[in-house]
């Protein structure tokens, strides 16, 4: 894939980014270098190499994600500036 100034400007437009023409040239050059490096890495023979999933052999210290009802709806709604007994009432934003 040839990454040129026009492609960078198109991608920037899709991302709603404003870039200067000289920046587009710089980003095109940097993107080409990154793609060339990735192509170089793709040529490395990894036959027989075990996948490396984590740099640490530690077990995750995160707890299991469990849904618990720790508060009553009424208690939470009592703290809201406006509610209808079931939902928060917020100003309409359009």
C-alpha positions in Angstrom: 0.0 0.0 0.0 1.4 3.3 -1.0 0.8 5.9 1.7 1.0 9.4 0.2 0.0 12.9 1.1 -3.5 12.5 -0.4 -4.2 9.4 1.6 -3.1 11.2 4.8 -5.3 14.2 4.0 -8.2 11.8 3.4 -7.7 10.0 6.6 -7.4 13.2 8.5 -10.6 14.4 7.0 -12.4 11.2 8.0 -11.0 11.7 11.6 -12.1 15.3 11.5 -8.5 16.5 12.0 -7.1 19.6 10.4 -3.5 19.2 9.2 -1.2 21.5 7.3 0.2 20.3 3.9 3.7 20.0 5.3 2.4 17.9 8.2 0.7 15.6 5.7 4.0 15.0 4.0 5.7 14.3 7.3 2.9 11.9 8.4 3.0 10.1 5.1 6.7 9.6 5.5 6.4 8.4 9.1 3.5 6.1 8.1 5.5 4.5 5.3 8.4 3.9 7.7 6.0 2.2 10.2 4.5 -0.1 7.5 8.0 -1.0 6.2 9.0 -2.0 9.8 5.9 -4.1 10.2 6.7 -5.8 6.9 10.2 -6.5 8.2 8.8 -8.0 11.4 6.4 -10.2 9.3 9.4 -11.8 7.6 10.8 -13.1 10.9 10.5 -16.9 11.1 8.6 -17.7 14.3 8.2 -21.4 13.7 8.3 -23.2 17.0 8.2 -20.1 19.1 5.6 -20.2 21.9 3.2 -17.3 21.9 4.0 -14.7 24.6 0.8 -13.6 26.2 2.0 -11.5 29.2 5.3 -10.1 30.4 4.3 -11.0 33.9 3.4 -14.5 35.3 1.4 -12.9 38.0 -2.3 -13.8 38.3 -4.7 -10.9 37.8 -5.5 -9.1 41.1 -8.8 -7.9 39.7 -11.8 -9.3 41.3 -14.5 -11.1 39.4 -17.0 -8.7 37.9 -20.3 -9.5 39.7 -23.4 -7.5 39.7 -24.6 -6.8 43.2 -27.6 -4.7 44.4 -25.9 -2.8 47.1 -28.2 0.2 47.2 -31.9 0.7 47.0 -33.3 2.7 44.1 -35.1 5.0 46.5 -31.9 5.9 48.3 -30.1 6.7 45.1 -33.0 8.8 43.6 -33.2 10.7 46.9 -29.8 12.3 46.0 -30.9 13.4 42.6 -32.1 16.9 42.0 -35.1 15.6 40.0 -36.7 12.2 39.6 -40.1 10.6 39.0 -39.7 7.8 41.5 -38.1 5.4 39.0 -35.7 7.5 36.8 -33.6 10.6 37.0 -35.1 13.7 35.5 -32.5 15.7 33.5 -32.8 18.7 31.3 -33.4 18.0 27.6 -30.3 18.6 25.5 -30.8 19.0 21.7 
